[in-house]
Amino acid sequence: MGYLYLLLAAFLWGLIGPVSRLAFQEGLTPLAVAFFRAGIAWVFFGLHALLLRQVRVERRDALPLLLFGLVGVSLFYGSYQLAVVYGGAALASVLLYTAPAWVALLSLVVLKESLDRTGLLAVALTLLGVGLMGVGGGSGVRILSLALFFGLLSSFTYALYYIFGKLYLPRYATPTLFLYALPVGALGLLPWVEFAPLGPRAVEALLFLGVFSTYGAYLAYYAGLKRLPATRASVVATLEPVVANLFAFLLFREVLSLWAYMGAGLVLLAVVLTVRR
């Protein structure tokens, strides 16, 4: 069940870039999309926490939750949307999945999780696959220094989700954590948001991002993380860039190089190795 939850989360997250591009076409700025995504998801997490009657956190955990809101929501959501704008949905998702390397390092230092040979091989294949997926770009993809910067920044901030989840999920339900993190993250984005009138397609895109690719994906993801080590979970979730590349091609004809698609195959192989392990 842990693997199924993570695969569902990866699929929903893989749609963030392509659906965000639909919102951009309706006149929304990247940071406005990030702001609405956090705000809509917060409504659902808030209602969920109220239904569970789990809205309280210990005073000692208040500051870490606030910091996670700024780093894991404001910085992560914003940097990922900017990476999509500057480099395209396919490349942004590829850069995001250098995260397993960060997770492996942080897990060793913070969580004291060991890595056996199979785990190291899976991480190595993931990084090699991500590297191949970024080689050469292709038609419809603009490789710029800003795309690389924001893509790698989103990768590091994304990696913190694994560590944060392992430290705080034993004490709090997922809706409780995001009840506090998401509004802080939305407020952190607010000063840079340029609002525009919302058409029907823009509203549909924002609702999908907030309800399915955030609220639903996080519930599935943290349900999986409760059942699996952080490093293993991070590798399984690397199916996300494969999904993002597929839908970026179908919707916008974003095409990467042959090397990139070979890299996607290595990512799939890493997932298989992880599941067998």
C-alpha positions as CSV (number, residue, x, y, z in Angstrom):
1,M,0.0,0.0,0.0
2,G,2.9,2.3,0.7
3,Y,4.1,2.0,-2.9
4,L,0.6,2.5,-4.3
5,Y,0.1,5.7,-2.3
6,L,3.4,7.1,-3.5
7,L,2.7,6.2,-7.1
8,L,-0.6,8.1,-6.9
9,A,1.1,11.1,-5.4
10,A,3.8,11.0,-8.1
11,F,1.1,11.0,-10.8
12,L,-0.8,13.9,-9.3
13,W,2.4,15.9,-8.8
14,G,3.5,15.1,-12.3
15,L,0.5,17.1,-13.6
16,I,1.5,20.3,-11.7
17,G,3.7,21.7,-14.5
18,P,1.4,21.0,-17.4
19,V,-1.7,22.3,-15.6
20,S,0.2,25.3,-14.4
21,R,1.1,26.2,-18.0
22,L,-2.7,26.2,-18.7
23,A,-3.1,28.7,-16.0
24,F,-0.2,30.8,-17.4
25,Q,-2.0,30.9,-20.7
26,E,-5.0,32.5,-18.9
27,G,-2.9,35.4,-17.8
28,L,-1.9,34.2,-14.3
29,T,1.7,34.8,-13.1
30,P,3.8,31.9,-11.7
31,L,3.7,33.2,-8.1
32,A,-0.1,33.9,-8.4
33,V,-0.6,30.2,-9.3
34,A,1.6,29.2,-6.4
35,F,-0.4,31.4,-4.0
36,F,-3.8,30.1,-5.1
37,R,-2.5,26.5,-5.0
38,A,-1.5,27.0,-1.4
39,G,-4.7,28.8,-0.5
40,I,-7.1,26.3,-2.0
41,A,-5.3,23.4,-0.5
42,W,-5.4,25.1,2.9
43,V,-9.2,25.2,2.8
44,F,-9.4,21.5,2.3
45,F,-6.7,20.6,4.8
46,G,-8.4,23.0,7.4
47,L,-11.8,21.3,6.9
48,H,-10.1,17.9,7.2
49,A,-8.3,18.8,10.4
50,L,-11.5,20.2,11.9
51,L,-13.4,16.9,11.0
52,L,-10.6,14.9,12.7
53,R,-10.6,17.3,15.6
54,Q,-6.9,17.5,15.4
55,V,-6.0,21.2,15.2
56,R,-3.7,21.7,18.1
57,V,0.1,21.5,18.0
58,E,2.6,21.6,20.8
59,R,4.2,25.0,21.4
60,R,7.7,23.6,20.8
61,D,6.6,22.6,17.3
62,A,5.1,26.0,16.3
63,L,8.3,27.5,15.0
64,P,9.4,24.5,12.9
65,L,5.9,24.5,11.3
66,L,6.1,28.2,10.5
67,L,9.6,27.8,9.0
68,F,8.4,24.8,7.0
69,G,5.6,27.0,5.7
70,L,8.1,29.5,4.4
71,V,10.6,27.1,3.0
72,G,8.4,24.1,2.0
73,V,5.5,26.2,0.6
74,S,6.6,29.8,-0.2
75,L,10.0,28.9,-1.6
76,F,9.2,25.5,-3.0
77,Y,5.9,26.4,-4.7
78,G,7.3,29.7,-6.0
79,S,10.6,28.3,-7.3
80,Y,8.9,25.4,-9.1
81,Q,6.4,27.6,-10.9
82,L,9.3,29.9,-12.0
83,A,11.2,26.9,-13.2
84,V,8.2,25.9,-15.3
85,V,8.0,29.4,-16.8
86,Y,11.7,29.6,-17.7
87,G,12.4,26.0,-18.7
88,G,9.1,24.3,-19.5
89,A,7.1,21.8,-17.5
90,A,9.3,18.8,-18.7
91,L,12.6,20.3,-17.7
92,A,11.3,21.7,-14.4
93,S,10.2,18.2,-13.3
94,V,13.5,16.7,-14.3
95,L,15.5,19.2,-12.2
96,L,13.1,18.7,-9.3
97,Y,14.2,15.1,-9.2
98,T,17.7,15.7,-8.2
99,A,15.9,15.6,-4.8
100,P,16.8,11.9,-4.0
101,A,20.5,12.9,-3.7
102,W,19.5,15.6,-1.2
103,V,17.2,13.2,0.6
104,A,19.9,10.5,0.9
105,L,22.4,13.0,2.4
106,L,19.8,14.6,4.7
107,S,18.5,11.1,5.8
108,L,22.0,10.0,6.7
109,V,22.7,13.2,8.7
110,V,19.3,13.9,10.3
111,L,17.4,10.6,10.4
112,K,20.4,8.2,10.7
113,E,19.0,6.0,7.9
114,S,21.5,3.7,6.4
115,L,21.8,2.9,2.7
116,D,22.5,-0.7,1.4
117,R,24.0,-1.4,-2.0
118,T,20.6,-1.7,-3.7
119,G,19.5,1.6,-2.2
120,L,22.7,3.3,-3.4
121,L,22.3,1.7,-6.9
122,A,18.6,3.0,-7.1
123,V,19.7,6.5,-6.1
124,A,22.6,6.4,-8.6
125,L,20.3,5.2,-11.4
126,T,17.8,8.0,-10.5
127,L,20.5,10.7,-10.6
128,L,21.9,9.3,-13.9
129,G,18.4,9.2,-15.4
130,V,17.7,12.7,-14.3
131,G,21.0,13.8,-15.8
132,L,20.2,12.1,-19.1
133,M,16.8,13.7,-19.1
134,G,18.3,17.1,-18.9
135,V,20.9,16.6,-21.7
136,G,20.3,18.7,-24.8
137,G,16.8,19.9,-24.0
138,G,14.9,19.7,-27.3
139,S,12.3,21.6,-29.2
140,G,9.8,23.6,-27.1
141,V,12.1,23.7,-24.1
142,R,14.2,26.8,-23.2
143,I,17.3,26.0,-21.2
144,L,18.3,29.1,-19.3
145,S,20.4,29.8,-16.2
146,L,17.2,30.9,-14.4
147,A,15.5,27.6,-15.2
148,L,18.5,25.7,-13.8
149,F,18.6,27.9,-10.7
150,F,14.9,27.7,-9.8
151,G,14.8,24.0,-10.7
152,L,17.6,23.1,-8.4
153,L,16.2,25.4,-5.6
154,S,12.8,23.6,-5.9
155,S,14.7,20.3,-5.7
156,F,16.4,21.1,-2.4
157,T,13.2,22.5,-0.8
158,Y,11.3,19.5,-2.0
159,A,13.7,17.1,-0.4
160,L,12.9,18.7,3.0
161,Y,9.4,17.3,2.8
162,Y,10.8,13.8,3.3
163,I,12.8,14.8,6.4
164,F,10.0,16.9,7.8
165,G,7.5,14.1,7.3
166,K,9.6,11.6,9.1
167,L,10.2,13.9,12.0
168,Y,6.6,15.1,12.6
169,L,4.2,12.5,11.1
170,P,4.6,10.3,14.2
171,R,3.0,13.1,16.3
172,Y,0.6,14.8,13.9
173,A,-1.9,13.9,11.2
174,T,-1.1,15.3,7.7
175,P,-4.1,17.7,7.7
176,T,-2.8,19.2,11.0
177,L,0.6,19.9,9.6
178,F,-0.7,21.6,6.5
179,L,-3.4,23.5,8.5
180,Y,-0.5,25.7,9.8
181,A,2.1,25.4,7.0
182,L,0.0,26.4,4.0
183,P,-1.4,29.7,5.2
184,V,2.1,30.8,6.2
185,G,3.4,29.8,2.8
186,A,0.6,31.6,1.0
187,L,1.3,34.8,3.0
188,G,5.0,34.4,2.2
189,L,4.1,34.5,-1.5
190,L,1.5,37.3,-1.3
191,P,3.9,40.4,-1.6
192,W,5.1,39.1,-5.0
193,V,1.7,38.1,-6.4
194,E,0.2,40.0,-9.4
195,F,-3.5,39.3,-9.5
196,A,-5.5,39.1,-12.7
197,P,-9.2,38.3,-13.5
198,L,-9.9,34.6,-13.4
199,G,-11.6,33.0,-16.4
200,P,-13.3,29.6,-16.2
201,R,-10.2,27.7,-17.5
202,A,-8.0,29.5,-15.0
203,V,-10.4,28.6,-12.1
204,E,-10.5,24.9,-13.3
205,A,-6.7,24.8,-13.4
206,L,-6.3,26.3,-10.0
207,L,-8.9,24.0,-8.4
208,F,-7.1,21.0,-9.9
209,L,-3.8,22.1,-8.6
210,G,-5.1,22.9,-5.1
211,V,-7.5,20.0,-4.6
212,F,-5.9,17.1,-6.5
213,S,-2.2,17.9,-7.0
214,T,-1.7,19.4,-3.5
215,Y,-4.4,18.2,-1.0
216,G,-4.9,14.8,-2.6
217,A,-1.2,14.2,-3.5
218,Y,0.0,15.1,0.0
219,L,-2.5,12.8,1.7
220,A,-1.4,10.0,-0.6
221,Y,2.3,10.9,-0.2
222,Y,2.4,11.0,3.6
223,A,0.3,7.9,3.8
224,G,3.1,6.2,1.8
225,L,5.9,7.8,3.8
226,K,4.5,6.4,7.0
227,R,5.0,2.9,5.6
228,L,8.4,3.4,3.9
229,P,11.9,4.8,4.7
230,A,12.4,8.4,3.4
231,T,15.1,7.4,0.8
232,R,13.0,4.6,-0.7
233,A,10.0,6.9,-0.8
234,S,11.9,9.6,-2.6
235,V,13.0,7.2,-5.4
236,V,9.5,5.8,-6.0
237,A,8.2,9.3,-6.3
238,T,10.6,10.0,-9.2
239,L,7.9,8.7,-11.5
240,E,6.7,12.3,-11.4
241,P,9.0,13.6,-14.1
242,V,8.0,10.8,-16.4
243,V,4.3,11.8,-16.0
244,A,5.2,15.5,-16.4
245,N,7.2,14.8,-19.6
246,L,4.3,12.8,-21.1
247,F,1.7,15.4,-20.4
248,A,4.0,18.3,-21.4
249,F,4.3,16.6,-24.8
250,L,0.6,15.8,-25.2
251,L,-0.6,19.3,-24.2
252,F,2.3,21.6,-25.4
253,R,4.4,19.4,-27.7
254,E,7.4,19.9,-25.3
255,V,10.0,17.4,-26.6
256,L,13.3,16.5,-24.9
257,S,16.1,14.6,-26.5
258,L,16.5,10.9,-27.0
259,W,18.9,10.9,-24.1
260,A,16.2,12.3,-21.9
261,Y,13.8,9.5,-22.7
262,M,16.5,7.0,-22.0
263,G,16.9,8.7,-18.6
264,A,13.2,8.2,-18.0
265,G,13.8,4.5,-18.5
266,L,16.5,4.5,-15.9
267,V,14.2,6.3,-13.5
268,L,11.6,3.5,-14.0
269,L,14.3,0.9,-13.4
270,A,15.3,2.6,-10.1
271,V,11.7,2.4,-9.0
272,V,11.5,-1.3,-9.8
273,L,14.7,-1.9,-7.9
274,T,13.3,0.0,-4.9
275,V,10.1,-1.9,-4.9
276,R,11.9,-5.3,-5.1
277,R,14.1,-4.1,-2.3
